[in-house]
Amino acid sequence: MDEIRLQDVVQMRKTHPCGSDQWTVIRIGADIKIKCLGCGRIVMMERADFVRRRKKVLTQGPVPEAETLRDISQRQ
Ligand SMILES: [Zn+2]
């Protein structure tokens, strides 16, 4: 699954020096910004790099607003 959402809590393949392997996605653009849940350190990496280093998504972030709006219009 290549989907990336804001506020995703992800487990990375490599454990951070602080001992945590869980990160939360705080920015999605050409690059992805993630924040370590253990020490709060912010790391930026390329999207492809992020997908490769990500082990799994522990908690998926909320559906993006555009998708939510589309859902609502489909229901009406
Ligand atoms: Zn850390």
N, CA, C, O and the ligand as a Tripos MOL2 file, in Angstrom:
@<TRIPOS>MOLECULE
protein
  305   303    77     0     0
PROTEIN
NO_CHARGES

@<TRIPOS>ATOM
      1 N           0.8480   -1.2010    0.0000 N.3       1 MET1
      2 CA          0.0000    0.0000    0.0000 C.3       1 MET1
      3 C           0.8820    1.2500    0.0000 C.2       1 MET1
      4 O           1.6580    1.4830    0.9270 O.2       1 MET1
      5 N           0.7460    2.0350   -1.0480 N.am      2 ASP2
      6 CA          1.5950    3.2170   -1.1860 C.3       2 ASP2
      7 C           0.9240    4.4800   -0.6790 C.2       2 ASP2
      8 O           1.5020    5.5650   -0.7400 O.2       2 ASP2
      9 N          -0.2770    4.3420   -0.1860 N.am      3 GLU3
     10 CA         -1.0040    5.5320    0.2470 C.3       3 GLU3
     11 C          -0.3390    6.1590    1.4750 C.2       3 GLU3
     12 O           0.0700    5.4700    2.4100 O.2       3 GLU3
     13 N          -0.2490    7.4760    1.4380 N.am      4 ILE4
     14 CA          0.3110    8.1900    2.5790 C.3       4 ILE4
     15 C          -0.6920    9.2620    2.9830 C.2       4 ILE4
     16 O          -1.1460   10.0490    2.1520 O.2       4 ILE4
     17 N          -1.0280    9.2830    4.2490 N.am      5 ARG5
     18 CA         -1.9500   10.3090    4.7260 C.3       5 ARG5
     19 C          -1.3100   11.0890    5.8550 C.2       5 ARG5
     20 O          -0.4760   10.5780    6.6030 O.2       5 ARG5
     21 N          -1.7240   12.3440    5.9560 N.am      6 LEU6
     22 CA         -1.2740   13.1540    7.0820 C.3       6 LEU6
     23 C          -1.7120   12.4680    8.3700 C.2       6 LEU6
     24 O          -2.8010   11.8970    8.4380 O.2       6 LEU6
     25 N          -0.8730   12.5270    9.3740 N.am      7 GLN7
     26 CA         -1.1380   11.9530   10.6970 C.3       7 GLN7
     27 C          -1.0880   10.4340   10.7320 C.2       7 GLN7
     28 O          -1.4180    9.8270   11.7500 O.2       7 GLN7
     29 N          -0.6800    9.8130    9.6310 N.am      8 ASP8
     30 CA         -0.4250    8.3790    9.6870 C.3       8 ASP8
     31 C           0.6040    8.1110   10.7880 C.2       8 ASP8
     32 O           1.5810    8.8480   10.9230 O.2       8 ASP8
     33 N           0.3840    7.0730   11.5590 N.am      9 VAL9
     34 CA          1.4320    6.6300   12.4850 C.3       9 VAL9
     35 C           2.0530    5.4010   11.8510 C.2       9 VAL9
     36 O           1.3800    4.3920   11.6390 O.2       9 VAL9
     37 N           3.3390    5.4890   11.5500 N.am     10 VAL10
     38 CA          3.9900    4.4120   10.8170 C.3      10 VAL10
     39 C           5.1510    3.8170   11.6100 C.2      10 VAL10
     40 O           5.7690    4.4670   12.4530 O.2      10 VAL10
     41 N           5.4100    2.5680   11.3000 N.am     11 GLN11
     42 CA          6.5640    1.8910   11.8810 C.3      11 GLN11
     43 C           7.6270    1.8170   10.7960 C.2      11 GLN11
     44 O           7.3560    1.3620    9.6850 O.2      11 GLN11
     45 N           8.8440    2.2660   11.1200 N.am     12 MET12
     46 CA          9.9170    2.2580   10.1370 C.3      12 MET12
     47 C          10.7880    1.0120   10.3420 C.2      12 MET12
     48 O          10.8390    0.4370   11.4300 O.2      12 MET12
     49 N          11.4700    0.6170    9.2630 N.am     13 ARG13
     50 CA         12.3090   -0.5910    9.3300 C.3      13 ARG13
     51 C          13.4510   -0.4340   10.3220 C.2      13 ARG13
     52 O          13.8470   -1.3800   11.0030 O.2      13 ARG13
     53 N          13.9750    0.8010   10.3840 N.am     14 LYS14
     54 CA         15.1230    1.0280   11.2540 C.3      14 LYS14
     55 C          14.6860    1.7770   12.5150 C.2      14 LYS14
     56 O          13.9770    2.7800   12.4360 O.2      14 LYS14
     57 N          15.1070    1.2920   13.6450 N.am     15 THR15
     58 CA         14.7620    1.9430   14.9040 C.3      15 THR15
     59 C          15.5770    3.2230   15.0660 C.2      15 THR15
     60 O          16.7780    3.2320   14.7950 O.2      15 THR15
     61 N          14.9440    4.2840   15.4980 N.am     16 HIS16
     62 CA         15.6320    5.5490   15.7430 C.3      16 HIS16
     63 C          16.5620    5.3900   16.9500 C.2      16 HIS16
     64 O          16.2780    4.5940   17.8460 O.2      16 HIS16
     65 N          17.6750    6.1420   16.9810 N.am     17 PRO17
     66 CA         18.5840    6.0330   18.1290 C.3      17 PRO17
     67 C          17.8990    6.2290   19.4890 C.2      17 PRO17
     68 O          18.4040    5.7500   20.5040 O.2      17 PRO17
     69 N          16.7780    6.9130   19.5200 N.am     18 CYS18
     70 CA         16.0900    7.1310   20.8000 C.3      18 CYS18
     71 C          15.3520    5.8750   21.2570 C.2      18 CYS18
     72 O          14.8630    5.8180   22.3850 O.2      18 CYS18
     73 N          15.2700    4.8570   20.3740 N.am     19 GLY19
     74 CA         14.6280    3.6040   20.7760 C.3      19 GLY19
     75 C          13.2350    3.4090   20.2040 C.2      19 GLY19
     76 O          12.6620    2.3250   20.3130 O.2      19 GLY19
     77 N          12.6890    4.4520   19.5970 N.am     20 SER20
     78 CA         11.3480    4.3460   19.0230 C.3      20 SER20
     79 C          11.4240    4.0100   17.5320 C.2      20 SER20
     80 O          12.3230    4.4730   16.8290 O.2      20 SER20
     81 N          10.4760    3.2050   17.0610 N.am     21 ASP21
     82 CA         10.4330    2.9600   15.6220 C.3      21 ASP21
     83 C           9.1130    3.4700   15.0400 C.2      21 ASP21
     84 O           8.7140    3.1020   13.9350 O.2      21 ASP21
     85 N           8.4490    4.3310   15.8210 N.am     22 GLN22
     86 CA          7.1700    4.8570   15.3650 C.3      22 GLN22
     87 C           7.2680    6.3490   15.0760 C.2      22 GLN22
     88 O           7.8470    7.1270   15.8340 O.2      22 GLN22
     89 N           6.6720    6.7060   13.9400 N.am     23 TRP23
     90 CA          6.7240    8.0940   13.4700 C.3      23 TRP23
     91 C           5.3470    8.5140   13.0220 C.2      23 TRP23
     92 O           4.5090    7.6800   12.6760 O.2      23 TRP23
     93 N           5.1160    9.8200   13.0290 N.am     24 THR24
     94 CA          3.8540   10.3120   12.4960 C.3      24 THR24
     95 C           4.1350   11.2510   11.3280 C.2      24 THR24
     96 O           5.0790   12.0400   11.3640 O.2      24 THR24
     97 N           3.3100   11.1560   10.3010 N.am     25 VAL25
     98 CA          3.4950   11.9700    9.0980 C.3      25 VAL25
     99 C           2.9370   13.3660    9.3700 C.2      25 VAL25
    100 O           1.7600   13.5180    9.6950 O.2      25 VAL25
    101 N           3.7850   14.3780    9.2350 N.am     26 ILE26
    102 CA          3.3200   15.7370    9.5300 C.3      26 ILE26
    103 C           3.2570   16.6150    8.2900 C.2      26 ILE26
    104 O           2.6640   17.6930    8.3330 O.2      26 ILE26
    105 N           3.8440   16.1860    7.2030 N.am     27 ARG27
    106 CA          3.7500   16.9770    5.9800 C.3      27 ARG27
    107 C           3.9350   16.0710    4.7740 C.2      27 ARG27
    108 O           4.8150   15.2110    4.7460 O.2      27 ARG27
    109 N           3.0840   16.2860    3.7790 N.am     28 ILE28
    110 CA          3.2020   15.5220    2.5460 C.3      28 ILE28
    111 C           3.3470   16.4940    1.3890 C.2      28 ILE28
    112 O           2.5000   17.3650    1.1920 O.2      28 ILE28
    113 N           4.4090   16.3440    0.6330 N.am     29 GLY29
    114 CA          4.6120   17.1840   -0.5420 C.3      29 GLY29
    115 C           5.5070   16.4150   -1.4770 C.2      29 GLY29
    116 O           5.3700   15.1990   -1.6130 O.2      29 GLY29
    117 N           6.4220   17.1080   -2.1250 N.am     30 ALA30
    118 CA          7.4220   16.4090   -2.9220 C.3      30 ALA30
    119 C           8.2540   15.5550   -1.9760 C.2      30 ALA30
    120 O           8.7030   14.4620   -2.3220 O.2      30 ALA30
    121 N           8.4440   16.0820   -0.7790 N.am     31 ASP31
    122 CA          9.1060   15.3250    0.2770 C.3      31 ASP31
    123 C           8.1170   15.0590    1.4070 C.2      31 ASP31
    124 O           7.1250   15.7670    1.5810 O.2      31 ASP31
    125 N           8.4250   14.0180    2.1610 N.am     32 ILE32
    126 CA          7.5830   13.6510    3.2960 C.3      32 ILE32
    127 C           8.3100   14.0620    4.5680 C.2      32 ILE32
    128 O           9.5100   13.8260    4.7100 O.2      32 ILE32
    129 N           7.5850   14.6720    5.4840 N.am     33 LYS33
    130 CA          8.1660   15.0200    6.7750 C.3      33 LYS33
    131 C           7.5330   14.1420    7.8350 C.2      33 LYS33
    132 O           6.3090   14.0770    7.9560 O.2      33 LYS33
    133 N           8.3850   13.4590    8.6090 N.am     34 ILE34
    134 CA          7.8670   12.6230    9.6810 C.3      34 ILE34
    135 C           8.5050   13.0240   10.9990 C.2      34 ILE34
    136 O           9.6300   13.5210   11.0450 O.2      34 ILE34
    137 N           7.7530   12.7960   12.0760 N.am     35 LYS35
    138 CA          8.2020   13.1790   13.4080 C.3      35 LYS35
    139 C           8.2910   11.9280   14.2720 C.2      35 LYS35
    140 O           7.3490   11.1390   14.3400 O.2      35 LYS35
    141 N           9.4140   11.7590   14.9200 N.am     36 CYS36
    142 CA          9.6220   10.6020   15.7910 C.3      36 CYS36
    143 C           8.7320   10.7150   17.0260 C.2      36 CYS36
    144 O           8.7060   11.7490   17.6930 O.2      36 CYS36
    145 N           8.0050    9.6420   17.3190 N.am     37 LEU37
    146 CA          7.1070    9.6720   18.4760 C.3      37 LEU37
    147 C           7.8720    9.5140   19.7830 C.2      37 LEU37
    148 O           7.3420    9.7810   20.8610 O.2      37 LEU37
    149 N           9.1350    9.0740   19.6730 N.am     38 GLY38
    150 CA          9.9350    8.9000   20.8870 C.3      38 GLY38
    151 C          10.5590   10.1980   21.3500 C.2      38 GLY38
    152 O          10.4560   10.5580   22.5230 O.2      38 GLY38
    153 N          11.2090   10.9100   20.4290 N.am     39 CYS39
    154 CA         11.9780   12.0830   20.8290 C.3      39 CYS39
    155 C          11.5190   13.3730   20.1500 C.2      39 CYS39
    156 O          12.0100   14.4540   20.4760 O.2      39 CYS39
    157 N          10.5860   13.2640   19.2120 N.am     40 GLY40
    158 CA         10.0660   14.4650   18.5760 C.3      40 GLY40
    159 C          10.9140   15.0070   17.4530 C.2      40 GLY40
    160 O          10.6230   16.0770   16.9190 O.2      40 GLY40
    161 N          11.9580   14.2930   17.0820 N.am     41 ARG41
    162 CA         12.8220   14.7390   15.9970 C.3      41 ARG41
    163 C          12.0950   14.6520   14.6520 C.2      41 ARG41
    164 O          11.3960   13.6800   14.3680 O.2      41 ARG41
    165 N          12.2760   15.6810   13.8410 N.am     42 ILE42
    166 CA         11.6160   15.7230   12.5350 C.3      42 ILE42
    167 C          12.6220   15.3980   11.4340 C.2      42 ILE42
    168 O          13.7170   15.9580   11.3830 O.2      42 ILE42
    169 N          12.2260   14.4870   10.5620 N.am     43 VAL43
    170 CA         13.0940   14.0620    9.4700 C.3      43 VAL43
    171 C          12.3400   14.2300    8.1540 C.2      43 VAL43
    172 O          11.1490   13.9340    8.0670 O.2      43 VAL43
    173 N          13.0410   14.7030    7.1430 N.am     44 MET44
    174 CA         12.4300   14.8590    5.8330 C.3      44 MET44
    175 C          13.0650   13.8720    4.8780 C.2      44 MET44
    176 O          14.2820   13.6910    4.8840 O.2      44 MET44
    177 N          12.2550   13.2370    4.0640 N.am     45 MET45
    178 CA         12.8120   12.3180    3.0690 C.3      45 MET45
    179 C          11.9390   12.2890    1.8260 C.2      45 MET45
    180 O          10.7750   12.6900    1.8530 O.2      45 MET45
    181 N          12.5230   11.8060    0.7380 N.am     46 GLU46
    182 CA         11.7570   11.7000   -0.4900 C.3      46 GLU46
    183 C          10.6430   10.6780   -0.3240 C.2      46 GLU46
    184 O          10.7510    9.7280    0.4520 O.2      46 GLU46
    185 N           9.5840   10.8990   -1.0650 N.am     47 ARG47
    186 CA          8.4130   10.0270   -1.0090 C.3      47 ARG47
    187 C           8.7850    8.5540   -1.2390 C.2      47 ARG47
    188 O           8.3500    7.6770   -0.4930 O.2      47 ARG47
    189 N           9.5860    8.2910   -2.2670 N.am     48 ALA48
    190 CA          9.9710    6.9160   -2.5930 C.3      48 ALA48
    191 C          10.8000    6.3060   -1.4540 C.2      48 ALA48
    192 O          10.6740    5.1280   -1.1220 O.2      48 ALA48
    193 N          11.6430    7.1500   -0.8760 N.am     49 ASP49
    194 CA         12.4780    6.7410    0.2460 C.3      49 ASP49
    195 C          11.6080    6.3650    1.4420 C.2      49 ASP49
    196 O          11.8360    5.3570    2.1110 O.2      49 ASP49
    197 N          10.6180    7.1940    1.6860 N.am     50 PHE50
    198 CA          9.7070    6.9650    2.8020 C.3      50 PHE50
    199 C           8.9830    5.6310    2.6400 C.2      50 PHE50
    200 O           8.9150    4.8250    3.5680 O.2      50 PHE50
    201 N           8.4420    5.4190    1.4370 N.am     51 VAL51
    202 CA          7.6910    4.1880    1.1840 C.3      51 VAL51
    203 C           8.5920    2.9640    1.3610 C.2      51 VAL51
    204 O           8.1610    1.9280    1.8680 O.2      51 VAL51
    205 N           9.8580    3.1050    0.9320 N.am     52 ARG52
    206 CA         10.7960    1.9870    1.0320 C.3      52 ARG52
    207 C          11.1620    1.7040    2.4870 C.2      52 ARG52
    208 O          11.3190    0.5490    2.8850 O.2      52 ARG52
    209 N          11.2960    2.7610    3.2690 N.am     53 ARG53
    210 CA         11.7420    2.5750    4.6710 C.3      53 ARG53
    211 C          10.6010    2.2610    5.6240 C.2      53 ARG53
    212 O          10.8210    1.8260    6.7540 O.2      53 ARG53
    213 N           9.3920    2.4840    5.1610 N.am     54 ARG54
    214 CA          8.2420    2.2420    6.0240 C.3      54 ARG54
    215 C           7.9790    0.7500    6.1370 C.2      54 ARG54
    216 O           7.9420    0.0370    5.1340 O.2      54 ARG54
    217 N           7.8000    0.2920    7.3480 N.am     55 LYS55
    218 CA          7.5280   -1.1300    7.5530 C.3      55 LYS55
    219 C           6.0290   -1.3700    7.4850 C.2      55 LYS55
    220 O           5.5520   -2.2170    6.7310 O.2      55 LYS55
    221 N           5.3040   -0.6140    8.2800 N.am     56 LYS56
    222 CA          3.8440   -0.7030    8.1710 C.3      56 LYS56
    223 C           3.1640    0.5230    8.7550 C.2      56 LYS56
    224 O           3.7510    1.2850    9.5230 O.2      56 LYS56
    225 N           1.9130    0.6850    8.3670 N.am     57 VAL57
    226 CA          1.1090    1.7810    8.8950 C.3      57 VAL57
    227 C           0.3720    1.2510   10.1190 C.2      57 VAL57
    228 O          -0.4200    0.3160   10.0080 O.2      57 VAL57
    229 N           0.6250    1.8340   11.2700 N.am     58 LEU58
    230 CA         -0.0020    1.3750   12.5020 C.3      58 LEU58
    231 C          -1.3910    1.9790   12.6510 C.2      58 LEU58
    232 O          -2.3570    1.2860   12.9690 O.2      58 LEU58
    233 N          -1.4710    3.2810   12.4170 N.am     59 THR59
    234 CA         -2.7650    3.9700   12.4670 C.3      59 THR59
    235 C          -2.8430    4.8710   11.2530 C.2      59 THR59
    236 O          -1.9750    5.7170   11.0400 O.2      59 THR59
    237 N          -3.8760    4.6890   10.4640 N.am     60 GLN60
    238 CA         -3.9990    5.5270    9.2880 C.3      60 GLN60
    239 C          -4.6390    6.8580    9.6590 C.2      60 GLN60
    240 O          -5.5860    6.9170   10.4430 O.2      60 GLN60
    241 N          -4.0970    7.9230    9.0760 N.am     61 GLY61
    242 CA         -4.6200    9.2540    9.3210 C.3      61 GLY61
    243 C          -6.0080    9.4140    8.7310 C.2      61 GLY61
    244 O          -6.4690    8.5640    7.9700 O.2      61 GLY61
    245 N          -6.6770   10.5100    9.0840 N.am     62 PRO62
    246 CA         -8.0270   10.7340    8.5670 C.3      62 PRO62
    247 C          -8.0350   10.8990    7.0510 C.2      62 PRO62
    248 O          -7.0450   11.3130    6.4490 O.2      62 PRO62
    249 N          -9.1560   10.5720    6.4600 N.am     63 VAL63
    250 CA         -9.3200   10.7040    5.0110 C.3      63 VAL63
    251 C          -9.1400   12.1730    4.6310 C.2      63 VAL63
    252 O          -9.7030   13.0520    5.2830 O.2      63 VAL63
    253 N          -8.3660   12.4430    3.5870 N.am     64 PRO64
    254 CA         -8.1680   13.8300    3.1730 C.3      64 PRO64
    255 C          -9.5010   14.5320    2.8880 C.2      64 PRO64
    256 O         -10.4800   13.9070    2.4790 O.2      64 PRO64
    257 N          -9.5070   15.8270    3.1140 N.am     65 GLU65
    258 CA        -10.7420   16.5970    3.0040 C.3      65 GLU65
    259 C         -11.4180   16.4300    1.6420 C.2      65 GLU65
    260 O         -12.6370   16.2790    1.5660 O.2      65 GLU65
    261 N         -10.6400   16.4570    0.5850 N.am     66 ALA66
    262 CA        -11.2040   16.3460   -0.7560 C.3      66 ALA66
    263 C         -11.9680   15.0370   -0.9240 C.2      66 ALA66
    264 O         -13.0360   14.9990   -1.5350 O.2      66 ALA66
    265 N         -11.4040   13.9660   -0.3720 N.am     67 GLU67
    266 CA        -12.0610   12.6620   -0.4620 C.3      67 GLU67
    267 C         -13.3360   12.6310    0.3510 C.2      67 GLU67
    268 O         -14.3440   12.0590   -0.0650 O.2      67 GLU67
    269 N         -13.2780   13.2580    1.5250 N.am     68 THR68
    270 CA        -14.4500   13.3040    2.3990 C.3      68 THR68
    271 C         -15.5820   14.0300    1.6760 C.2      68 THR68
    272 O         -16.7290   13.5850    1.7040 O.2      68 THR68
    273 N         -15.2550   15.1410    1.0350 N.am     69 LEU69
    274 CA        -16.2630   15.9110    0.3170 C.3      69 LEU69
    275 C         -16.8630   15.0930   -0.8180 C.2      69 LEU69
    276 O         -18.0630   15.1580   -1.0820 O.2      69 LEU69
    277 N         -16.0040   14.3190   -1.4890 N.am     70 ARG70
    278 CA        -16.4890   13.4840   -2.5820 C.3      70 ARG70
    279 C         -17.4570   12.4280   -2.0420 C.2      70 ARG70
    280 O         -18.4970   12.1540   -2.6430 O.2      70 ARG70
    281 N         -17.0960   11.8440   -0.9010 N.am     71 ASP71
    282 CA        -17.9710   10.8540   -0.2630 C.3      71 ASP71
    283 C         -19.3420   11.4370    0.0170 C.2      71 ASP71
    284 O         -20.3680   10.8110   -0.2500 O.2      71 ASP71
    285 N         -19.3420   12.6440    0.5570 N.am     72 ILE72
    286 CA        -20.6090   13.2830    0.9320 C.3      72 ILE72
    287 C         -21.4690   13.5140   -0.3200 C.2      72 ILE72
    288 O         -22.6730   13.2570   -0.3020 O.2      72 ILE72
    289 N         -20.8500   13.9970   -1.4020 N.am     73 SER73
    290 CA        -21.6440   14.2990   -2.5880 C.3      73 SER73
    291 C         -22.1760   13.0140   -3.2380 C.2      73 SER73
    292 O         -23.2200   13.0220   -3.8900 O.2      73 SER73
    293 N         -21.4360   11.9080   -3.0470 N.am     74 GLN74
    294 CA        -21.9030   10.6450   -3.6180 C.3      74 GLN74
    295 C         -23.1130   10.1030   -2.8700 C.2      74 GLN74
    296 O         -23.9630    9.4120   -3.4320 O.2      74 GLN74
    297 N         -23.1620   10.4380   -1.5810 N.am     75 ARG75
    298 CA        -24.2360    9.9240   -0.7560 C.3      75 ARG75
    299 C         -25.5740   10.6290   -1.0320 C.2      75 ARG75
    300 O         -26.6460   10.0680   -0.8060 O.2      75 ARG75
    301 N         -25.4820   11.8680   -1.5260 N.am     76 GLN76
    302 CA        -26.7150   12.6570   -1.7060 C.3      76 GLN76
    303 C         -27.4730   12.2660   -2.9800 C.2      76 GLN76
    304 O         -28.5240   12.8360   -3.2720 O.2      76 GLN76
    305 ZN         13.5460    9.4130   18.0930 Zn       77 ZN77
@<TRIPOS>BOND
     1     1     2 1
     2     2     3 1
     3     3     4 2
     4     3     5 am
     5     5     6 1
     6     6     7 1
     7     7     8 2
     8     7     9 am
     9     9    10 1
    10    10    11 1
    11    11    12 2
    12    11    13 am
    13    13    14 1
    14    14    15 1
    15    15    16 2
    16    15    17 am
    17    17    18 1
    18    18    19 1
    19    19    20 2
    20    19    21 am
    21    21    22 1
    22    22    23 1
    23    23    24 2
    24    23    25 am
    25    25    26 1
    26    26    27 1
    27    27    28 2
    28    27    29 am
    29    29    30 1
    30    30    31 1
    31    31    32 2
    32    31    33 am
    33    33    34 1
    34    34    35 1
    35    35    36 2
    36    35    37 am
    37    37    38 1
    38    38    39 1
    39    39    40 2
    40    39    41 am
    41    41    42 1
    42    42    43 1
    43    43    44 2
    44    43    45 am
    45    45    46 1
    46    46    47 1
    47    47    48 2
    48    47    49 am
    49    49    50 1
    50    50    51 1
    51    51    52 2
    52    51    53 am
    53    53    54 1
    54    54    55 1
    55    55    56 2
    56    55    57 am
    57    57    58 1
    58    58    59 1
    59    59    60 2
    60    59    61 am
    61    61    62 1
    62    62    63 1
    63    63    64 2
    64    63    65 am
    65    65    66 1
    66    66    67 1
    67    67    68 2
    68    67    69 am
    69    69    70 1
    70    70    71 1
    71    71    72 2
    72    71    73 am
    73    73    74 1
    74    74    75 1
    75    75    76 2
    76    75    77 am
    77    77    78 1
    78    78    79 1
    79    79    80 2
    80    79    81 am
    81    81    82 1
    82    82    83 1
    83    83    84 2
    84    83    85 am
    85    85    86 1
    86    86    87 1
    87    87    88 2
    88    87    89 am
    89    89    90 1
    90    90    91 1
    91    91    92 2
    92    91    93 am
    93    93    94 1
    94    94    95 1
    95    95    96 2
    96    95    97 am
    97    97    98 1
    98    98    99 1
    99    99   100 2
   100    99   101 am
   101   101   102 1
   102   102   103 1
   103   103   104 2
   104   103   105 am
   105   105   106 1
   106   106   107 1
   107   107   108 2
   108   107   109 am
   109   109   110 1
   110   110   111 1
   111   111   112 2
   112   111   113 am
   113   113   114 1
   114   114   115 1
   115   115   116 2
   116   115   117 am
   117   117   118 1
   118   118   119 1
   119   119   120 2
   120   119   121 am
   121   121   122 1
   122   122   123 1
   123   123   124 2
   124   123   125 am
   125   125   126 1
   126   126   127 1
   127   127   128 2
   128   127   129 am
   129   129   130 1
   130   130   131 1
   131   131   132 2
   132   131   133 am
   133   133   134 1
   134   134   135 1
   135   135   136 2
   136   135   137 am
   137   137   138 1
   138   138   139 1
   139   139   140 2
   140   139   141 am
   141   141   142 1
   142   142   143 1
   143   143   144 2
   144   143   145 am
   145   145   146 1
   146   146   147 1
   147   147   148 2
   148   147   149 am
   149   149   150 1
   150   150   151 1
   151   151   152 2
   152   151   153 am
   153   153   154 1
   154   154   155 1
   155   155   156 2
   156   155   157 am
   157   157   158 1
   158   158   159 1
   159   159   160 2
   160   159   161 am
   161   161   162 1
   162   162   163 1
   163   163   164 2
   164   163   165 am
   165   165   166 1
   166   166   167 1
   167   167   168 2
   168   167   169 am
   169   169   170 1
   170   170   171 1
   171   171   172 2
   172   171   173 am
   173   173   174 1
   174   174   175 1
   175   175   176 2
   176   175   177 am
   177   177   178 1
   178   178   179 1
   179   179   180 2
   180   179   181 am
   181   181   182 1
   182   182   183 1
   183   183   184 2
   184   183   185 am
   185   185   186 1
   186   186   187 1
   187   187   188 2
   188   187   189 am
   189   189   190 1
   190   190   191 1
   191   191   192 2
   192   191   193 am
   193   193   194 1
   194   194   195 1
   195   195   196 2
   196   195   197 am
   197   197   198 1
   198   198   199 1
   199   199   200 2
   200   199   201 am
   201   201   202 1
   202   202   203 1
   203   203   204 2
   204   203   205 am
   205   205   206 1
   206   206   207 1
   207   207   208 2
   208   207   209 am
   209   209   210 1
   210   210   211 1
   211   211   212 2
   212   211   213 am
   213   213   214 1
   214   214   215 1
   215   215   216 2
   216   215   217 am
   217   217   218 1
   218   218   219 1
   219   219   220 2
   220   219   221 am
   221   221   222 1
   222   222   223 1
   223   223   224 2
   224   223   225 am
   225   225   226 1
   226   226   227 1
   227   227   228 2
   228   227   229 am
   229   229   230 1
   230   230   231 1
   231   231   232 2
   232   231   233 am
   233   233   234 1
   234   234   235 1
   235   235   236 2
   236   235   237 am
   237   237   238 1
   238   238   239 1
   239   239   240 2
   240   239   241 am
   241   241   242 1
   242   242   243 1
   243   243   244 2
   244   243   245 am
   245   245   246 1
   246   246   247 1
   247   247   248 2
   248   247   249 am
   249   249   250 1
   250   250   251 1
   251   251   252 2
   252   251   253 am
   253   253   254 1
   254   254   255 1
   255   255   256 2
   256   255   257 am
   257   257   258 1
   258   258   259 1
   259   259   260 2
   260   259   261 am
   261   261   262 1
   262   262   263 1
   263   263   264 2
   264   263   265 am
   265   265   266 1
   266   266   267 1
   267   267   268 2
   268   267   269 am
   269   269   270 1
   270   270   271 1
   271   271   272 2
   272   271   273 am
   273   273   274 1
   274   274   275 1
   275   275   276 2
   276   275   277 am
   277   277   278 1
   278   278   279 1
   279   279   280 2
   280   279   281 am
   281   281   282 1
   282   282   283 1
   283   283   284 2
   284   283   285 am
   285   285   286 1
   286   286   287 1
   287   287   288 2
   288   287   289 am
   289   289   290 1
   290   290   291 1
   291   291   292 2
   292   291   293 am
   293   293   294 1
   294   294   295 1
   295   295   296 2
   296   295   297 am
   297   297   298 1
   298   298   299 1
   299   299   300 2
   300   299   301 am
   301   301   302 1
   302   302   303 1
   303   303   304 2
@<TRIPOS>SUBSTRUCTURE
     1 MET1         2 RESIDUE 1 A MET
     2 ASP2         6 RESIDUE 1 A ASP
     3 GLU3        10 RESIDUE 1 A GLU
     4 ILE4        14 RESIDUE 1 A ILE
     5 ARG5        18 RESIDUE 1 A ARG
     6 LEU6        22 RESIDUE 1 A LEU
     7 GLN7        26 RESIDUE 1 A GLN
     8 ASP8        30 RESIDUE 1 A ASP
     9 VAL9        34 RESIDUE 1 A VAL
    10 VAL10       38 RESIDUE 1 A VAL
    11 GLN11       42 RESIDUE 1 A GLN
    12 MET12       46 RESIDUE 1 A MET
    13 ARG13       50 RESIDUE 1 A ARG
    14 LYS14       54 RESIDUE 1 A LYS
    15 THR15       58 RESIDUE 1 A THR
    16 HIS16       62 RESIDUE 1 A HIS
    17 PRO17       66 RESIDUE 1 A PRO
    18 CYS18       70 RESIDUE 1 A CYS
    19 GLY19       74 RESIDUE 1 A GLY
    20 SER20       78 RESIDUE 1 A SER
    21 ASP21       82 RESIDUE 1 A ASP
    22 GLN22       86 RESIDUE 1 A GLN
    23 TRP23       90 RESIDUE 1 A TRP
    24 THR24       94 RESIDUE 1 A THR
    25 VAL25       98 RESIDUE 1 A VAL
    26 ILE26      102 RESIDUE 1 A ILE
    27 ARG27      106 RESIDUE 1 A ARG
    28 ILE28      110 RESIDUE 1 A ILE
    29 GLY29      114 RESIDUE 1 A GLY
    30 ALA30      118 RESIDUE 1 A ALA
    31 ASP31      122 RESIDUE 1 A ASP
    32 ILE32      126 RESIDUE 1 A ILE
    33 LYS33      130 RESIDUE 1 A LYS
    34 ILE34      134 RESIDUE 1 A ILE
    35 LYS35      138 RESIDUE 1 A LYS
    36 CYS36      142 RESIDUE 1 A CYS
    37 LEU37      146 RESIDUE 1 A LEU
    38 GLY38      150 RESIDUE 1 A GLY
    39 CYS39      154 RESIDUE 1 A CYS
    40 GLY40      158 RESIDUE 1 A GLY
    41 ARG41      162 RESIDUE 1 A ARG
    42 ILE42      166 RESIDUE 1 A ILE
    43 VAL43      170 RESIDUE 1 A VAL
    44 MET44      174 RESIDUE 1 A MET
    45 MET45      178 RESIDUE 1 A MET
    46 GLU46      182 RESIDUE 1 A GLU
    47 ARG47      186 RESIDUE 1 A ARG
    48 ALA48      190 RESIDUE 1 A ALA
    49 ASP49      194 RESIDUE 1 A ASP
    50 PHE50      198 RESIDUE 1 A PHE
    51 VAL51      202 RESIDUE 1 A VAL
    52 ARG52      206 RESIDUE 1 A ARG
    53 ARG53      210 RESIDUE 1 A ARG
    54 ARG54      214 RESIDUE 1 A ARG
    55 LYS55      218 RESIDUE 1 A LYS
    56 LYS56      222 RESIDUE 1 A LYS
    57 VAL57      226 RESIDUE 1 A VAL
    58 LEU58      230 RESIDUE 1 A LEU
    59 THR59      234 RESIDUE 1 A THR
    60 GLN60      238 RESIDUE 1 A GLN
    61 GLY61      242 RESIDUE 1 A GLY
    62 PRO62      246 RESIDUE 1 A PRO
    63 VAL63      250 RESIDUE 1 A VAL
    64 PRO64      254 RESIDUE 1 A PRO
    65 GLU65      258 RESIDUE 1 A GLU
    66 ALA66      262 RESIDUE 1 A ALA
    67 GLU67      266 RESIDUE 1 A GLU
    68 THR68      270 RESIDUE 1 A THR
    69 LEU69      274 RESIDUE 1 A LEU
    70 ARG70      278 RESIDUE 1 A ARG
    71 ASP71      282 RESIDUE 1 A ASP
    72 ILE72      286 RESIDUE 1 A ILE
    73 SER73      290 RESIDUE 1 A SER
    74 GLN74      294 RESIDUE 1 A GLN
    75 ARG75      298 RESIDUE 1 A ARG
    76 GLN76      302 RESIDUE 1 A GLN
    77 ZN77       305 GROUP 0 **** ****
